[in-house]
Amino acid sequence: MATLFSKLVTSADIEGCLAIPACSLGPLPSQQGHSMNMRVHDDKGQEWTFPCLIQRNENVEPFLSVGWIEFARQRNLRIDDKVSIHEEIIKNQDTATFIRIQVERKLRVFGADIWATVKN
């Protein structure tokens, strides 16, 4: 499983949309305003469809604006939770590629910080 993208969640991510650098997800259409759906699976196997829009900002490279508000609410995401998007290749009769989303929260246990999967 390869990690395509990982970041600490901000208030803008929770209240609006998740901004992902377009280059982190491989080749995508390059024109601004192009929309698509990103289908991901969470750790429970539930499929989520996130509407995405390619946007540009003069200060950063092109990025995907990912509509994931329902997911963020159901997972009760907090600022500084870590969201990661992984590419997982499943080989059986037919080889398939899945995009998996994982959310982790930092916990302090016996004086040490650990990252635990958020499973709401």
N, CA and C atoms as an extended XYZ file, in Angstrom:
360
Properties=species:S:1:pos:R:3:atomname:S:1:resname:S:1:resid:I:1 pbc="F F F"
N         0.854       -1.171        0.000 N   MET     1
C         0.000        0.000        0.000 CA  MET     1
C         0.903        1.240        0.000 C   MET     1
N         0.657        2.137       -0.924 N   ALA     2
C         1.461        3.354       -1.049 CA  ALA     2
C         0.654        4.559       -0.578 C   ALA     2
N         1.283        5.414        0.216 N   THR     3
C         0.633        6.639        0.666 CA  THR     3
C         0.755        7.685       -0.429 C   THR     3
N        -0.392        8.189       -0.896 N   LEU     4
C        -0.408        9.214       -1.935 CA  LEU     4
C        -0.383       10.611       -1.340 C   LEU     4
N        -0.975       10.744       -0.159 N   PHE     5
C        -1.154       12.069        0.421 CA  PHE     5
C        -1.415       11.920        1.913 C   PHE     5
N        -0.881       12.831        2.707 N   SER     6
C        -1.136       12.835        4.145 CA  SER     6
C        -0.997       14.266        4.655 C   SER     6
N        -1.889       14.665        5.551 N   LYS     7
C        -1.789       16.010        6.119 CA  LYS     7
C        -2.536       16.079        7.436 C   LYS     7
N        -2.184       17.079        8.239 N   LEU     8
C        -2.928       17.359        9.456 CA  LEU     8
C        -4.130       18.209        9.075 C   LEU     8
N        -5.274       17.853        9.593 N   VAL     9
C        -6.530       18.528        9.259 CA  VAL     9
C        -6.560       19.923        9.881 C   VAL     9
N        -7.030       20.898        9.105 N   THR    10
C        -7.184       22.277        9.574 CA  THR    10
C        -8.667       22.598        9.719 C   THR    10
N        -8.966       23.733       10.296 N   SER    11
C       -10.375       24.139       10.418 CA  SER    11
C       -10.995       24.332        9.032 C   SER    11
N       -10.226       24.839        8.068 N   ALA    12
C       -10.746       25.014        6.706 CA  ALA    12
C       -11.113       23.664        6.084 C   ALA    12
N       -10.344       22.619        6.385 N   ASP    13
C       -10.641       21.282        5.870 CA  ASP    13
C       -11.958       20.762        6.452 C   ASP    13
N       -12.198       21.026        7.718 N   ILE    14
C       -13.396       20.524        8.396 CA  ILE    14
C       -14.635       21.307        7.990 C   ILE    14
N       -14.492       22.618        7.867 N   GLU    15
C       -15.644       23.485        7.609 CA  GLU    15
C       -15.961       23.632        6.122 C   GLU    15
N       -15.002       23.361        5.265 N   GLY    16
C       -15.229       23.565        3.839 CA  GLY    16
C       -14.881       22.347        3.031 C   GLY    16
N       -13.669       22.324        2.522 N   CYS    17
C       -13.252       21.199        1.693 CA  CYS    17
C       -11.796       20.863        2.000 C   CYS    17
N       -11.427       19.648        1.695 N   LEU    18
C       -10.061       19.190        1.872 CA  LEU    18
C        -9.263       19.587        0.634 C   LEU    18
N        -8.171       20.299        0.826 N   ALA    19
C        -7.317       20.705       -0.298 CA  ALA    19
C        -6.165       19.723       -0.426 C   ALA    19
N        -6.056       19.083       -1.588 N   ILE    20
C        -5.014       18.103       -1.857 CA  ILE    20
C        -4.207       18.583       -3.055 C   ILE    20
N        -2.865       18.662       -2.946 N   PRO    21
C        -2.071       19.027       -4.123 CA  PRO    21
C        -2.361       18.055       -5.266 C   PRO    21
N        -2.706       18.569       -6.415 N   ALA    22
C        -3.102       17.732       -7.555 CA  ALA    22
C        -2.007       16.746       -7.944 C   ALA    22
N        -0.751       17.124       -7.788 N   CYS    23
C         0.351       16.244       -8.193 CA  CYS    23
C         0.446       14.999       -7.321 C   CYS    23
N        -0.137       14.998       -6.145 N   SER    24
C        -0.009       13.847       -5.252 CA  SER    24
C        -0.875       12.664       -5.673 C   SER    24
N        -1.821       12.881       -6.562 N   LEU    25
C        -2.718       11.804       -6.971 CA  LEU    25
C        -2.464       11.317       -8.389 C   LEU    25
N        -1.316       11.645       -8.939 N   GLY    26
C        -0.985       11.170      -10.282 CA  GLY    26
C        -1.550       12.086      -11.351 C   GLY    26
N        -1.539       11.627      -12.599 N   PRO    27
C        -1.996       12.486      -13.693 CA  PRO    27
C        -3.498       12.769      -13.592 C   PRO    27
N        -3.835       14.034      -13.629 N   LEU    28
C        -5.224       14.474      -13.589 CA  LEU    28
C        -5.438       15.475      -14.717 C   LEU    28
N        -6.687       15.711      -15.095 N   PRO    29
C        -6.933       16.776      -16.083 CA  PRO    29
C        -6.337       18.081      -15.573 C   PRO    29
N        -5.745       18.853      -16.458 N   SER    30
C        -5.012       20.036      -16.011 CA  SER    30
C        -5.828       21.319      -16.005 C   SER    30
N        -7.001       21.316      -16.610 N   GLN    31
C        -7.720       22.584      -16.701 CA  GLN    31
C        -8.445       22.919      -15.388 C   GLN    31
N        -8.336       24.174      -15.007 N   GLN    32
C        -9.012       24.658      -13.815 CA  GLN    32
C       -10.514       24.514      -13.990 C   GLN    32
N       -11.193       24.164      -12.918 N   GLY    33
C       -12.635       24.040      -12.956 CA  GLY    33
C       -13.124       22.667      -13.383 C   GLY    33
N       -12.202       21.793      -13.804 N   HIS    34
C       -12.596       20.436      -14.190 CA  HIS    34
C       -13.072       19.702      -12.932 C   HIS    34
N       -14.202       19.040      -13.019 N   SER    35
C       -14.715       18.320      -11.854 CA  SER    35
C       -14.707       16.824      -12.105 C   SER    35
N       -14.649       16.079      -11.023 N   MET    36
C       -14.646       14.617      -11.084 CA  MET    36
C       -15.079       14.099       -9.725 C   MET    36
N       -15.316       12.829       -9.641 N   ASN    37
C       -15.621       12.195       -8.374 CA  ASN    37
C       -14.474       11.281       -7.988 C   ASN    37
N       -14.096       11.325       -6.719 N   MET    38
C       -13.075       10.426       -6.201 CA  MET    38
C       -13.778        9.416       -5.296 C   MET    38
N       -13.674        8.142       -5.656 N   ARG    39
C       -14.269        7.081       -4.844 CA  ARG    39
C       -13.191        6.503       -3.944 C   ARG    39
N       -13.469        6.517       -2.647 N   VAL    40
C       -12.520        5.995       -1.667 CA  VAL    40
C       -13.241        5.003       -0.763 C   VAL    40
N       -12.456        4.177       -0.102 N   HIS    41
C       -12.983        3.235        0.882 CA  HIS    41
C       -12.348        3.563        2.231 C   HIS    41
N       -13.158        3.523        3.288 N   ASP    42
C       -12.607        3.758        4.616 CA  ASP    42
C       -12.177        2.438        5.247 C   ASP    42
N       -11.711        2.497        6.488 N   ASP    43
C       -11.206        1.300        7.153 CA  ASP    43
C       -12.293        0.258        7.422 C   ASP    43
N       -13.563        0.645        7.350 N   LYS    44
C       -14.675       -0.295        7.534 CA  LYS    44
C       -15.115       -0.916        6.206 C   LYS    44
N       -14.516       -0.457        5.106 N   GLY    45
C       -14.889       -0.953        3.788 CA  GLY    45
C       -16.004       -0.159        3.135 C   GLY    45
N       -16.511        0.865        3.822 N   GLN    46
C       -17.581        1.688        3.250 CA  GLN    46
C       -17.024        2.553        2.137 C   GLN    46
N       -17.744        2.610        1.033 N   GLU    47
C       -17.327        3.449       -0.082 CA  GLU    47
C       -17.901        4.850        0.085 C   GLU    47
N       -17.068        5.835       -0.170 N   TRP    48
C       -17.459        7.244       -0.143 CA  TRP    48
C       -17.143        7.825       -1.506 C   TRP    48
N       -18.004        8.706       -1.983 N   THR    49
C       -17.735        9.419       -3.228 CA  THR    49
C       -17.588       10.895       -2.898 C   THR    49
N       -16.395       11.414       -3.132 N   PHE    50
C       -16.104       12.815       -2.848 CA  PHE    50
C       -16.081       13.598       -4.157 C   PHE    50
N       -16.937       14.615       -4.296 N   PRO    51
C       -16.845       15.471       -5.479 CA  PRO    51
C       -15.563       16.304       -5.407 C   PRO    51
N       -14.849       16.385       -6.511 N   CYS    52
C       -13.570       17.102       -6.553 CA  CYS    52
C       -13.592       18.145       -7.659 C   CYS    52
N       -12.891       19.215       -7.434 N   LEU    53
C       -12.777       20.296       -8.406 CA  LEU    53
C       -11.314       20.726       -8.459 C   LEU    53
N       -10.747       20.773       -9.661 N   ILE    54
C        -9.364       21.253       -9.807 CA  ILE    54
C        -9.391       22.773       -9.738 C   ILE    54
N        -8.595       23.319       -8.827 N   GLN    55
C        -8.528       24.767       -8.648 CA  GLN    55
C        -7.084       25.224       -8.691 C   GLN    55
N        -6.914       26.496       -8.941 N   ARG    56
C        -5.583       27.107       -8.934 CA  ARG    56
C        -5.619       28.323       -8.015 C   ARG    56
N        -4.477       28.569       -7.430 N   ASN    57
C        -4.304       29.722       -6.558 CA  ASN    57
C        -2.942       30.291       -6.923 C   ASN    57
N        -2.821       31.581       -6.966 N   GLU    58
C        -1.547       32.168       -7.405 CA  GLU    58
C        -0.389       31.797       -6.494 C   GLU    58
N        -0.663       31.383       -5.255 N   ASN    59
C         0.409       31.064       -4.312 CA  ASN    59
C         0.801       29.593       -4.297 C   ASN    59
N        -0.027       28.722       -4.848 N   VAL    60
C         0.265       27.289       -4.799 CA  VAL    60
C         0.002       26.642       -6.151 C   VAL    60
N         0.485       25.418       -6.288 N   GLU    61
C         0.242       24.655       -7.510 CA  GLU    61
C        -1.226       24.241       -7.574 C   GLU    61
N        -1.680       23.696       -8.705 N   PRO    62
C        -3.073       23.240       -8.795 CA  PRO    62
C        -3.389       22.246       -7.673 C   PRO    62
N        -4.609       22.311       -7.171 N   PHE    63
C        -5.006       21.409       -6.107 CA  PHE    63
C        -6.430       20.938       -6.326 C   PHE    63
N        -6.745       19.827       -5.687 N   LEU    64
C        -8.098       19.295       -5.721 CA  LEU    64
C        -8.850       19.828       -4.523 C   LEU    64
N        -9.997       20.365       -4.761 N   SER    65
C       -10.899       20.779       -3.696 CA  SER    65
C       -11.882       19.628       -3.518 C   SER    65
N       -11.770       18.933       -2.403 N   VAL    66
C       -12.525       17.702       -2.192 CA  VAL    66
C       -13.686       17.955       -1.238 C   VAL    66
N       -14.902       17.690       -1.714 N   GLY    67
C       -16.092       17.840       -0.885 CA  GLY    67
C       -16.283       16.607       -0.024 C   GLY    67
N       -15.954       16.718        1.225 N   TRP    68
C       -16.002       15.554        2.110 CA  TRP    68
C       -16.675       15.865        3.436 C   TRP    68
N       -17.518       16.896        3.455 N   ILE    69
C       -18.127       17.377        4.698 CA  ILE    69
C       -18.873       16.266        5.436 C   ILE    69
N       -19.650       15.472        4.735 N   GLU    70
C       -20.408       14.399        5.402 CA  GLU    70
C       -19.454       13.395        6.064 C   GLU    70
N       -18.388       13.055        5.370 N   PHE    71
C       -17.385       12.154        5.944 CA  PHE    71
C       -16.760       12.779        7.194 C   PHE    71
N       -16.379       14.060        7.092 N   ALA    72
C       -15.755       14.750        8.231 CA  ALA    72
C       -16.698       14.799        9.425 C   ALA    72
N       -17.975       15.031        9.180 N   ARG    73
C       -18.955       15.080       10.274 CA  ARG    73
C       -19.156       13.706       10.903 C   ARG    73
N       -19.323       12.689       10.070 N   GLN    74
C       -19.553       11.345       10.613 CA  GLN    74
C       -18.360       10.841       11.404 C   GLN    74
N       -17.170       11.244       11.024 N   ARG    75
C       -15.962       10.834       11.739 CA  ARG    75
C       -15.617       11.775       12.897 C   ARG    75
N       -16.414       12.839       13.054 N   ASN    76
C       -16.171       13.820       14.114 CA  ASN    76
C       -14.719       14.308       14.085 C   ASN    76
N       -14.277       14.701       12.875 N   LEU    77
C       -12.892       15.129       12.711 CA  LEU    77
C       -12.592       16.377       13.528 C   LEU    77
N       -11.362       16.441       13.975 N   ARG    78
C       -10.884       17.577       14.772 CA  ARG    78
C        -9.638       18.160       14.116 C   ARG    78
N        -9.367       19.410       14.454 N   ILE    79
C        -8.133       20.045       13.992 CA  ILE    79
C        -6.961       19.207       14.501 C   ILE    79
N        -5.975       19.001       13.642 N   ASP    80
C        -4.753       18.227       13.889 CA  ASP    80
C        -4.934       16.715       13.844 C   ASP    80
N        -6.143       16.217       13.496 N   ASP    81
C        -6.246       14.812       13.131 CA  ASP    81
C        -5.434       14.650       11.852 C   ASP    81
N        -4.977       13.446       11.569 N   LYS    82
C        -4.196       13.212       10.353 CA  LYS    82
C        -5.039       12.419        9.367 C   LYS    82
N        -5.159       12.939        8.150 N   VAL    83
C        -5.868       12.223        7.086 CA  VAL    83
C        -4.835       11.775        6.057 C   VAL    83
N        -4.959       10.508        5.654 N   SER    84
C        -4.043        9.942        4.664 CA  SER    84
C        -4.861        9.263        3.575 C   SER    84
N        -4.376        9.373        2.358 N   ILE    85
C        -5.000        8.696        1.231 CA  ILE    85
C        -3.963        7.731        0.671 C   ILE    85
N        -4.360        6.453        0.586 N   HIS    86
C        -3.461        5.386        0.165 CA  HIS    86
C        -3.983        4.732       -1.107 C   HIS    86
N        -3.055        4.266       -1.907 N   GLU    87
C        -3.397        3.450       -3.062 CA  GLU    87
C        -3.106        2.005       -2.672 C   GLU    87
N        -4.121        1.168       -2.805 N   GLU    88
C        -3.988       -0.225       -2.400 CA  GLU    88
C        -4.288       -1.108       -3.614 C   GLU    88
N        -3.343       -1.956       -3.966 N   ILE    89
C        -3.528       -2.852       -5.108 CA  ILE    89
C        -3.893       -4.229       -4.566 C   ILE    89
N        -5.030       -4.718       -5.009 N   ILE    90
C        -5.526       -6.023       -4.569 CA  ILE    90
C        -5.334       -6.987       -5.731 C   ILE    90
N        -4.611       -8.045       -5.478 N   LYS    91
C        -4.376       -9.043       -6.533 CA  LYS    91
C        -5.105      -10.327       -6.161 C   LYS    91
N        -6.078      -10.679       -6.950 N   ASN    92
C        -6.740      -11.977       -6.875 CA  ASN    92
C        -7.020      -12.382       -8.317 C   ASN    92
N        -8.222      -12.771       -8.635 N   GLN    93
C        -8.501      -13.105      -10.039 CA  GLN    93
C        -8.248      -11.910      -10.945 C   GLN    93
N        -8.759      -10.779      -10.540 N   ASP    94
C        -8.548       -9.535      -11.278 CA  ASP    94
C        -7.785       -8.577      -10.383 C   ASP    94
N        -6.754       -7.971      -10.916 N   THR    95
C        -6.025       -6.973      -10.145 CA  THR    95
C        -6.831       -5.682      -10.133 C   THR    95
N        -7.001       -5.113       -8.947 N   ALA    96
C        -7.776       -3.882       -8.816 CA  ALA    96
C        -7.019       -2.898       -7.937 C   ALA    96
N        -7.206       -1.632       -8.201 N   THR    97
C        -6.615       -0.585       -7.382 CA  THR    97
C        -7.727        0.126       -6.633 C   THR    97
N        -7.553        0.246       -5.332 N   PHE    98
C        -8.511        0.954       -4.491 CA  PHE    98
C        -7.822        2.145       -3.859 C   PHE    98
N        -8.582        3.189       -3.669 N   ILE    99
C        -8.095        4.350       -2.927 CA  ILE    99
C        -8.718        4.254       -1.539 C   ILE    99
N        -7.871        4.273       -0.527 N   ARG   100
C        -8.343        4.133        0.846 CA  ARG   100
C        -8.055        5.408        1.611 C   ARG   100
N        -9.022        5.837        2.420 N   ILE   101
C        -8.841        7.014        3.265 CA  ILE   101
C        -8.726        6.542        4.706 C   ILE   101
N        -7.792        7.134        5.422 N   GLN   102
C        -7.556        6.770        6.815 CA  GLN   102
C        -7.465        8.051        7.628 C   GLN   102
N        -8.115        8.049        8.787 N   VAL   103
C        -8.047        9.197        9.685 CA  VAL   103
C        -7.484        8.713       11.018 C   VAL   103
N        -6.487        9.440       11.501 N   GLU   104
C        -5.866        9.090       12.779 CA  GLU   104
C        -5.877       10.302       13.703 C   GLU   104
N        -5.909       10.008       14.992 N   ARG   105
C        -5.889       11.056       16.019 CA  ARG   105
C        -4.739       10.761       16.970 C   ARG   105
N        -3.997       11.818       17.317 N   LYS   106
C        -2.877       11.647       18.236 CA  LYS   106
C        -3.409       11.526       19.665 C   LYS   106
N        -2.973       10.479       20.344 N   LEU   107
C        -3.344       10.249       21.735 CA  LEU   107
C        -2.075       10.183       22.572 C   LEU   107
N        -2.175       10.596       23.805 N   ARG   108
C        -1.037       10.506       24.721 CA  ARG   108
C        -1.307        9.349       25.675 C   ARG   108
N        -0.457        8.333       25.608 N   VAL   109
C        -0.604        7.136       26.445 CA  VAL   109
C         0.699        6.902       27.202 C   VAL   109
N         0.601        6.915       28.520 N   PHE   110
C         1.773        6.708       29.378 CA  PHE   110
C         2.934        7.610       28.987 C   PHE   110
N         2.614        8.860       28.678 N   GLY   111
C         3.637        9.845       28.365 CA  GLY   111
C         4.176        9.800       26.943 C   GLY   111
N         3.633        8.923       26.119 N   ALA   112
C         4.088        8.832       24.725 CA  ALA   112
C         2.935        9.140       23.781 C   ALA   112
N         3.237        9.830       22.690 N   ASP   113
C         2.223       10.121       21.674 CA  ASP   113
C         2.110        8.944       20.710 C   ASP   113
N         0.876        8.527       20.438 N   ILE   114
C         0.636        7.484       19.449 CA  ILE   114
C        -0.490        7.963       18.533 C   ILE   114
N        -0.534        7.454       17.317 N   TRP   115
C        -1.601        7.765       16.384 CA  TRP   115
C        -2.561        6.579       16.352 C   TRP   115
N        -3.839        6.842       16.615 N   ALA   116
C        -4.852        5.797       16.615 CA  ALA   116
C        -5.883        6.091       15.526 C   ALA   116
N        -6.351        5.046       14.865 N   THR   117
C        -7.343        5.192       13.804 CA  THR   117
C        -8.670        5.676       14.392 C   THR   117
N        -9.279        6.672       13.744 N   VAL   118
C       -10.586        7.187       14.152 CA  VAL   118
C       -11.637        6.327       13.488 C   VAL   118
N       -12.489        5.684       14.300 N   LYS   119
C       -13.495        4.759       13.751 CA  LYS   119
C       -14.878        5.124       14.294 C   LYS   119
N       -15.400        6.254       13.933 N   ASN   120
C       -16.758        6.619       14.380 CA  ASN   120
C       -17.790        6.003       13.501 C   ASN   120
